């Protein structure tokens, strides 16, 4: 939730907490807690002797709400197990059920506004076309009620790379094909909504490795060896009589050229112009220079292919196979089938793609790269790393720098990821970058009710029996992540 004005809710919460402290008598004791990423006491340095000093020193984080169940359990523990007389919690969320006068007091700040958020970002990079980057950005929220754009820039230089309007449907996805290479991408929702921190995300360019491919073909080595000019492809060529299922299982991909085994291999595979009578893909009629008449525009095999220029010298129709779908059809029938079985991908083509000629035959070459990329899947960035989690630091020589360039503190062999942006991990002169994002649709759902129960006052216990006086405790929430929108003046930009 947010204020209808540009008042900084974080500052407002601190002011109200300060007023609460000022209303207490000198004999009463105050303790401060932050609520995100988990409820934690605010440490008291030796040079800070008053609650007001501690309160003034608090800084915001980009970490999400720990969840209502955790908060409720924490509040209950303070009161019932430790005998705290009063807990005051400042938040931007309204109570689902109003409280009466009691031990737990919830102070809700701000008013509702519509909000969008980046729900997911995925970069794709084919090992075989490493200069082509594709990004998909999932947007959560009522995009049909708001105007704005999704923008991608080179985070290192600030150079704009692409921009598209918000998806027309709620919770939609925007795809950016063929982005220019950049070490780090920054994705931004250019929209006037209730929260800004969830309008930004970063992604690191995926690294690539060599893919080993087993090629099985009776054709001359010169034909199959033409594919060796494809980047990041290591080809091992064998004759059909040398093929065994055990040998195929050692490769992530097998290409069967003018041949086919008796059974599907236990790995991803493509079958280029399988022979008559093969046991896997029955053939139909054939023709010279068949024309392409239909294709599935949504399938990755067909991306960027100009089918009017794709004219193989010979094509033979592939009869229907129950677990495959026709992807490309021509005048003779289905010419490309694709499907998945037991988690593996298979494709069959009723025409030959070899020799691979690169720019000399762009339609066939693009289809070849699409085929290889679909079979081994493209490389994406590492699994989401989110604010509020920790990054393990295994070596004592490893250093981690935060998005603002400051050295991150290592505690118990880990770094707490409290800010969005790019963290730089260095060890013995080798650097790597990690993109850390909020990406939490629950946290971005402004105005969601706070489901916590009332807490009955604790039964007084004599201090001499517990060793702990009955203090009125003040719980100061960091207002979760939702207040970051109003931290715009003090929030550092991600690297």
N, C-alpha and C positions, 0 to 999 in steps of 0.2 A: 504494500500500500504506500501511497505517496501523498504529500501535501498538495493542495490545489495551488499553492504559491511556490516560490523557489526557496522557501525556508529549508535549511538543511536539517532533516529530521534527526540525524545523528547528533548534531549540536543541540537540538531541542531536547532530545532525550537526556543528554548530559546536564542540561540546565535544570530539567525537572528532577533529575536524581540529586543534583546539588541542593535544590530547594528542600527535597525530602530529608537530606542529611542535616540541613540547617535547622529543620523543625525539631530535631531530637535534642534531648537534654545532654549536658556535658557528661553525665554518668553513663549514658548509653553508648554501646559499641556498635560500629558499622563494619561490615565486610562487603567487598565488591566481588562480583562474579561476571564473567563474560559467558555468553551462551553458545557461541559457535567457534569451532566446529563441534565441540562438546562443552557442557558446563564445566567451567574451570575457575578456581579462585584467582583473582588478580594478585600477582606476587608484589610484595611490598619491599622495594629497595631501601637500604639503610638511610638514604637521604630524603626519603618521603615518609613523613611521620603522620600525615593527616589524610583522611579519606578524600578530602577535596583535591589534594595533590595527586593522589592515585587516579581519581576520576578525570582530572585534566590530562593525565598522561595517556589515557586510553586512545588507541588508534583503531581504525576500521580494518576489516579483512574482507576478502572476497569469498569467504566460506559459507556454505549453506546451513540452513536450519537443521539441527540434529534430529528433529522429529518430535512430535507431540508426546509419544510414549516415554521417550528419554527425559524430556522436560518434566513431565508429570511425576516420574519416578524420582527425579532429582529434588523437586520441590517437596515431595512427601518425605524424602530422607532427611532434608534439612529440618523439617518441623517435627516429625515423629521420632526419628532416631537421635537427633542432636538437640531437640528441645528449643529450636529457634522460635521466637515469639511472632515474628512478622517477616514476610517475604514480599517485596515489591518488585514486580517484573515489568519492564518497559519493552513494548513491542509495537509493531505496526499492524498486527493482526487482531481482529475482533474476536471476543470470546464466543464460542458456539452457543453457550448457555450462560446467561448473566449470573454473576455471583452476588450473594448477600455480603454483609459485613463479616469478614473472617480473617484467617491468618494469611492467606494468599491474596494479594492485591495485584490485579493486572491493569496496567495503564496503556491504553491503545492510542497511538498517535497517527495522524494522517487520515486521508480520505482516498477512496478508490479512484483508479483510472485504468483505462484499457491498456493492456501490455502485450507485446510480442516478445519472443525470445528465440535465440538460436538453439534448437533442440539437438542438432547433430551436424557435424562436418566430417566429410570423408574426401580425402584426396586419393585419386587413382593414377597409377603410372605403370604403363606396360613395360616390362623389361625389354621388349623387342621394339618399342617406339619410345625411347626414354625422354625425348623432347616434348612429347605430348602429355599434358597434365589435364586431368578432368576432375572437377570438384562438384560434389553434391552438398547442398545446404538445406537441411530440414528446418522449417520455421513452425513454431508452435504459437497458437493464438488466433484471434479473430482478424485475419488478414483481409477479409472481405469488408471490414468496417474501417480500415485504415489505409492511408496512402504512404508509400515509401518505396525504397529500393533495397536490393541486396548488392553490396559492393565488395569487391576483392581487390586488395592492393598488395604490392611488394612491401612487406613489413620493413625490410632493410632500407629501402630507398624512398618509400612513400609513393611510388609510381602506381597510378591506377591501372589495373589489369582487365577488369570486367565489371559490368553492372547490368542488373536486370530488375524489372518491376517485381514487387511482392507477388507470390502466387495468389491466384484469385480465390482458391478454396482454402478453408481453414486447415491448419496443420499441413500445409503443402510443402513441396520440395522444389528447389530451383537447381538446375544443372548448368554448369559452366564447362563446355567442352574446349579443349585445346588452349588451355591457359599457357602463358609464357612461363618459362622456368624462373623460379625464385627460391632462395634458400628457405624463406619463411613467408607464409601468406597470412594476411590479416583479413578476416571476414567481418563486415560491419553491416548492421541493419540501420539504414538511414531513415529513421521514423521517429516521430514525436509521440512517445508512449510513456508508461508509468515507471520504467526502470531502465537505466542505461547499461548497467554492468552486464546484463544478459543479451545485449545487442552486439557484443564483440566476442570474437574467438580468434585463435591463432592455430596454424597448422604448419608442421615442418615438412619440407620436401622429402618424400620417401626415398631411401637409399635402395639400390638395386644390386642383385647378385646374378651370377651366371646360372642359367637353367640348362640342365643336361637333358638331351633328347635322344631317344633311340629311334633311328630311321630304318625301316625294313622295306627293302625294294629290290626287285630284280633288274632295275634300270642301271645304266652306267653311272659310275661314281661321279662323273662330271655333272650330271643332272642334279643328283641329290646334294652334292657338295656346294651347289649354288646357294643353298640356304645358309651356308656358313658366313655369308656377308651380313646376315641379320645380327644386330647387336645382342650381346649377352646370351647367345645361343651356342651351346657346345653340342655338336652332333656326333653321334657314333653310328656309323653306317654298317649294316649287316645284310646278308642275303636271306631270303625267306627260309631256306633250309637251316640257317643258323639260329633261327628264332626259337625261344622257349619261353613259356609263361614266367618261369622263375627269373629269367634275365630281364624281361619286361618290367617286372614288379620293382626293380631297383631304380626305375626312372620315373620322374613326375609326369612324363609325357612320352607317348610312342606314336610315331607316324607310320602308318601302313600305306605304302605307295604301290598301286597296281597289284596288291596282294591283300589277303585277309586270313586271320587264324580261324580255328574252329570255334573258339569261344572268346568272349570279350576279355581283354587283359585286366588285371587287378590294378589298373592305373588309368589316368586320363588318356584318351587316344583319338586320333583322327584317321579316317579311312578315305584315301583319295583314289577315286575311280576303282573301286573293288572289282575283282574279276567276276565273270559269269559263273554262276553256280556256287558262289560263296555262301557260307552258312549263316551269315549275320545280316546282310542287307540284300534282299532279292532285287534284281534289276528289271526294269521295264524296257520300253523301246528306246533306241538311240537315234541320234541325228547329228549331222555335221553343223557346226556353228549355230547351236540353238540360241534363241533370244531369251533374255530374262523378262518375265512377264509380271511376276509378283514377288514380293519380299516383305518380311516382317520388319518394319521400320524401328520397332522398339527393341529388337534383339541386337546385342553388341556385335554380332558377326557382320551386320550390314552397315555399321557406322561408317560414314564418309565414302562409301563405295558408289561410284557413278555407274549404275547398272546398264545404262544405254551403251556404255563403252566396254562392258564386260562381255566379250564374245569368245569363249573357248573354241578351239578348233573342233572338238568333239564332245558331246554330252550324252549321258545315258540316264534315263529316269530311274529313281529309286522308289521301289514299291513301299507302301505304308508299313511302318513298324510301330507296334502298339505304344512303346515307351518313348518314341521320338515324335517331334513335331516338325512339319515342313517349315523351313526358314526362307528358302529361296526356291522359286518355281520358274520353269521356262516353258517353251512351246512343247516340250516332250513330257512335261510333268514335273514332279518334285525333283530338284537337283541338289538340294542341301537339306539334310535332316540333322537335328540336334536334340539331345536329351540327357538325362541323368539317371544313373542306376547305382544304388548303394553308395551315394555320396561321391560318385565319380562322373566326370563329364565325357561324353562321346559325341562325335560328329562324323557324318559321312557325306562325301561330295561325289556327285555323278560326273565330274569332269576333273581334269588334271590342273594343278597350279604350278607345276614345275616344268622347266627351270624357273627359279625365282629371278626376275629381271629388274627389280627395283623400280627406278623412275622410268625405265623403258616400257613398263606395262603397269601403270599405276593402279588401275582397278583390281587386277589380279594380285598385285603386291599388297595393297591395302587389305584385301580380303584375307590374304595369307597371314598378315600381322594380326588382324582381328581374330582369326582362328586360333593362332598360337596364344594370344592374350586371353581369350575366353577359356581355353582348355586349362591353362595353368593359373588362371585368375590373375588379375592385376595386383600390383603391390600397393597397399594402403599404408597410411601412417600407423604408428603404434597404437594399441588400444587406448581409449580415452584415459587421460590422466586428469583428474579433477581436483579443484580446490577443496581443501579440507582433509585430503589424504596425505600420506607421507611418502617420501622418496627414500628408499634404503641406500645408505652409503656404506659400502662394504670395506673400502680401503682407507686407511688413515691418511693417505696422500691425496685423496679425492677432495676437491673443493666444489661447492655449488654456489653459483651466483644467482640472485633473484632477478626478476624482470627489470628492476630499477638499477641493477648493477651492484647492489650491496651483497656482501658475502653472507650467505645464509648460515645460521647457527645449526650445528649438528648436535643432536641430543639423543643419546642411546642408539647411536648408529643410524639416525634417520633425520631428514629435514622435513619440517611441516610446510606444506604447500598452501600458503594463505593468500597469495595474490595470483591473479590471472596474468598470463603472458608467457614469455620464453625464459626457461631456466637453463643456464649453461653449466654443464657438468664437465670438469676438467680433471684429468689424471695423467700424470707424467707427460704433459704436453699435448695430450690428445683431448679434443673437445667434442662434445655432442650436445645437441639441443633437445629440450623436451618442452612441448606445448602443453600448458596447463590451462584448462578452461572451467568455467562454472558449469554450463550445460546441465541444468537441473530444472526440468519442466515444473516440478512441484514447487520449487522455490520461486519460480517465475510466475506462478499463479497467484496474482495479487488479490487480496481480499479473502483468501481462503480462511475459514473459521479455525480458531485455536481450540482444539479439543483436549481440555485438561479439567479434571474434577476439582471441586472445592476441597479444602483441607481443614479438618477440625483442629482446633488448638491442641497443642500437646499438653498432657497432664503434667503439672509442675513437679519437678523432682528437686530435692534439696541439693544445692551446689556441693555440699561436702560429700555427697554420695556419688556424684558424677565427676567432680573435678572440673566442671564446666558451668559458668554462669549462664543464665537465661538472657541471651542478648536479642535485641531486635535486629534482624539481619535484613540488609537491603540487597536484593539480587538485581544487578544491572545487566540487562541483555544488550548485546551488541546490535539488536534489532535485526538479527539474521542478515541475509544477503540483500534483502529488499531495500534497505536504506541506502545502498551504495549509490543510487541514482542522485542522491543529494550530496554526495561527497565529491562532486565534480571539481571543486576548487582545489582540493588537496590530494586528489587521487593521481598517482603517477601513471603515465602512459606505459603500456606494455612495449617492450623492445621489439 
